[in-house]
Amino acid sequence: MVQQYETVFILNPVLSEEQTRETVEKFKGIIEAKGGEVTHVEHWGLRKLAYPIQKKRSGFYHLLEFKASGELIDTLETELKRDERVMRYLTVRMDKYHIEYAKKRRQKLQNA
């Protein structure tokens, strides 16, 4: 059954803009190759972390919203674990309230 998911991941701050773009495209490619559909991508930029991760105090935040089956999540998270550029990640299944909130937030960002 196809559900809607949201994955936020933090990339190492020493990466170049090209490397961060390649990493995001890699994960989008994994989702699409396994039959998922990426609905929205956001780059939140370099942000300070609440606590050090791997002796780093900042990281590049990225958000991917996509529709996929549950089996794809295991594959995606395995790839996120294996990639040394990814410091942390979190995948959440979106319920109807979360989906509605995400739509409103995107509209607000577009109007700003």
Buried (B, 14 or more C-beta within 10 A) or exposed (E): EEBBBBBBBBBBBEBEEEBBEEBBEEBBEBBEEBEBEBBEBBEEEEEEBEEEBEEEEBBBBBBBBBBBEEEBBEBBBEBBEEBEBBBBBEBEEBEEEBBEEBEEEBEEEEEE
